[in-house]
Structure formats: C-alpha cells, structure tokens
Amino acid sequence: MKSEPLSRRTLLRGAGGIAIGLPLLEEMMIGSAFAAEKAGIPVRAFNVFFGLGIPAPLQEEGFDGVLEPLKPLSDKLLILKEVDHVRCDQKGINAHFDGSSAAFTAEPPNGEARAGGASIDQIIRKAHYPKGLPPGMVPTLIGGTFFRRSRVSRYVHSYQEDGTVAATMLEKPRDVFDRVFGNIGIDRKEDYKKARMKQSVLDSVVDQYQYFTGNRSPLGAASKSRIADHLDRIREFEQRSYAMQDKVDGAPNLPPGSRIPHGGQADPGGQGIDITLKELTDEWRLMADLYATAIQMDRTRFGSLTFLAAGERIRLKGEYHYNGEKRYEFDDAKMRNASGDKACSHEWWHAYRPEKRNEQLRMHAHMKMREIAYFLQRLDGPDSMEANGKSILENSLITISTESGDGRHADVKRELSGVFHAITGANGRFKTGGFAKLGAEGIDVYNTMLEGMGTKNKLGPGDRKHRRTPDILA
C-alpha cells in the first residue's frame, strides 16, 4: 500500500509560537505530472521595491546596461517598458513620494501615512484566501533595508483597501527572524536581549527534529540530511541576526546583529548618512535570506520587500564587484564635492542627462539590480523547487518596481513615465522572457495582472474604463 505524500506544510512546532517549516522533501513530491498539476501550488504575491528608479533611456539598453544582473533570470522575468504613473501626481508634493505611493497601487498618496488604496498583493490575498491563510502563517510579511523615513509609502509597499499598511514594517533582521520563526517564550520582565542571545528557537523543536531524523522517521536518508542542513541554515541566520553566544563549535566569531542605523538615526533631518557598500549589502542580504526562507518554508505568501527607500539619501563608499570583477569605486561625498544631502547618491538622479554618460547613476542602479537579483535567485535554486517541477520564483507573482522613470522634478510626465517594472510568471499566468513595450498606465497594467490572477476586485475608480494590456498575459 502506497503511503500518502507528506504535507508540504509539515512544521516543527515549539513553545512560544515557534513554527519551523520543512524544506521540500522527496516524501512531499507527487509521483505523476498530472498529480503535480493537482498538487495545490499556493497562490503567492510579493512586491519588491528599490529606490530612485532607472531612467527610461537606460532601460532601453536591455541587459547590456544597468539591467545586466537580471540577465541570468531573464527567461523567468518579463521586463515591462513604458509604464506610466502620471495619474498619481499630486501638485505640491515631492514626486519621489508620488511615484513611490503609486508603486503596486497605481494611486496617489492619501496623506503622509496612507496609500491611495490597496496594493496588488493584498487584493490577491483577499481573493484567494477570503477566510484567511492556513493556521500558523504570517498573513503579510513586510521587510526592508532603507534609511529615508519621511512619509510611510517611501518604504512600505503593501496596503489594505483603505490605504493603511497591511502589516508592521520590519527593518531589523532579528525582528524578521522572530516574526517568521516565533519566539522562545522568554519572560519579558528579564533582560530580553541577554536571554535571547543565550537561547535558540531550535531548542524548542529538538524532540521533533530527533523524531524526523531518527530510526522511527518516515523519511529516507536523503530527506533526513536535507532537514539537518535546513536547520543548520536557520541556525546560521539566527546567529547572524542575534550574534548568539552559544555558537556552533568551530564557528567563527560573529558580528553584531546589525551594523547600520535604524529609526531616527537612519534619517537625521533628511541630511543622509555615511555607509559602506559592505555594511549596506550585509544587512540587505541577511534580510533577503530571511525573507526567502520564510517563503520557502511556506510561512508567508504575501507582502513586500524594500531595498532603499524612495528618494533615498545615503553617501555610499566602497569597492563594487560583479561576477568577480571590480567594476567601480563608490565615494559619493568625494565625487559630489559636497556635504550633507547634496553629497548623497540621490543627487546623481537629479543630475541625470540623457546625452551624458551618467556613470555614477549607472553604477548605483547596477548595484541595486545586483541586490534585487540576489533575492530572486534565492527563490530559484534547489531549495525552492516545488511539486510541479518549477521553482517558487516561477510559481509566484513577484512584481518589481520603483518610484521614477527619470529623476528630474521639472517635468512630471517625464518623471512618472517609463517607470521600471518586471514581473514573474505566476505559475504560467504571465509571459516571461524578454521585454514588453506596453505604452500603458500603471493602473491598467496592474488590473490586467489582477485579471490574470483571477480576482474580481480591481484598482482605481469603479467607473473608470479598464484598458487591458494583453501582451503580459500568457
């Protein structure tokens, strides 16, 4: 008699709300191609935002320019050209804010703490899970590495129908770790930080781990090994987030959980901060690792991830390498020959001129694409394969966007037109591979995406005539 496949959502559960999902194991796989189609690949939607944008003329260079880091994933992405958010302009308000609010909502902001409406991920979530997600899941996960903090929609990109944020923004990796994996029931009256650094969430699931890897386990040798590797990786993320004192034997000394400023220190009066490329990318990659692991373990299916806020102000410094080759030396303050906000990388966008080389802007944009690609690739490797033979990246709707199609405030039509977008295939719902020149408003592009995802609700005014963009549909 053939046993039933192990559930993809099998969890190791512990005290304090800990729920650690298992990786995809052989015992979870479906035997036939037909059965795989019925395997119930979950509907997922995530919004990935990066600050300041990519000028439309640079997008025309394809993968030979700043989009080069996306090339290895080109067959799993569709790059959308000529997407217009001009309808989201509000007179007298900074265009960075307008464009950022428009990302994933296609609506102008509604004050400083609200978007103008729902984001696409939340409409999809409500349509496919009207009674809520399965027990034990994080309904919406919002995280990011950012510094410019004025006005919420500069850095939050997941919203409810009334424009309120869909969940709390988590900007420290240790907060993401605790949100995803739970906590260990530490008495909050004691020194939480000290106690937390002495204990691991894995301590709470030892008995279940021993069962799944022991003699009575229903799993084969390969799956037992995968579970051990999986928990080792979670342990590594925990150590990187908390600098745990009870390190694995032989492990190197660990750095503090976060070396970058947060809260008010991250945005001192809008004047920007000094930061090295290593500090920035170390923090971001831990955030991206944790977020990707949450998706892999089916702990979350909806939310947003931000790499640098709209109108971001940092003075970046450090060597930039790509594919093992040094490409550039960042030193914004020195190259700008200025101080404060005028020395920030933000100013390269305002100085953009199509007839010039714009080397500094190009390298900043290239670096951003490298880091976005880092996250996407985490969802496309062996640890992200699903029962239908596709990766999580291929099966999910991941929408990548930004705030601006140019950067110069003098012309709203120029600044809010040609805003970079890319989407994944969402398990065959959308085309992938190459570029699609749409010449369309963002609201029509988003509503066509919602149509492809099978939702009834749409963005924008109910009486607005919808103009489909069928070139994105599979």
C-alpha angles and dihedrals in degrees: 000000000000115000122231116259116264111258115262087225096056106143138193103227127199142168121298096034096297113163118173114185122215123238120251106287133191088251089060094053122105116234103224135042090238092053090048089059087056093045093105102241100200123245109247133176128183132175116215115194132188125186133249098013137230118281110245095240090058090052088059089066089070117198092341091076137034092330091065095110090060093056096091087059096040095114090056097047136063112209110211118211131197098022111164128209097172091123087068095062115119118194115243094017126108110263091223086065095045093050094045092050090050093055109108093351103058087213133109118248122277101216126314098299103039139060120225093254147323124332120233094251092058095048088052092046093053092045097050099033105032091158093045135266123298115289117280097028128124101243094211127003118202121181140151152156109237144130112195102089111171110115118014100242090063087080111008115078108174119080141176122232092270091054096254119134113273094222142350115290110243112203101163117075092223090057090052090048092053093044092052101038101029124232133279100246097258114176104252090213091072125066098289095193094053094043093046092053091056097051137054130212085230090067087071096057101042095113093053091045090053090050094052093046098037136086094278093052118125088217133096125237094265093053093046089055091048091053091051091050091046093054091045088057092050088049090052092051090048091051091048090049098044107018087233114214096215093067125181110270111271094013116137122251109281128230122236116283093256131011098182128083122261134187118014092345089065093061111030102189093317091293095121132234136255113245137162122233090241093054091049098046096040090058094042095048093051088050090048092047092052094045093048091048090053089055093044091053091047091241091132138017104179139044145077140277124203129202106190122342131258110283088010116194116205133137101222124200133179147072116299118212129183125183090353093306128110106239104171149349113235116212107146099172094051094044092046090047087214143096137231118011092344089064094055127109086243088079093063088069093052089048092051115131121176093219093057132074094245090197097168093051091045093055094046090051092046090052091051091052089049090056095044088051089051090061094043092050090054086065094048105055134092091281090059101052117125137204094269091059094254129109126250087252090058095043097048133071105239114176117195120196147141142201109265144040093198121358104228112114096205095086119038093191090056094043098047097038126082092027110177117252134169130177137190125229100260094217095314099318095113136038118257134189123070131354137320119203102209108168087201142129116262091238091060092046092050093046090051088052090051089050089053089051091054100247125148097203119080137192124257135020115345093229095052113112110242117229109199121219098209093174089083096052120095 
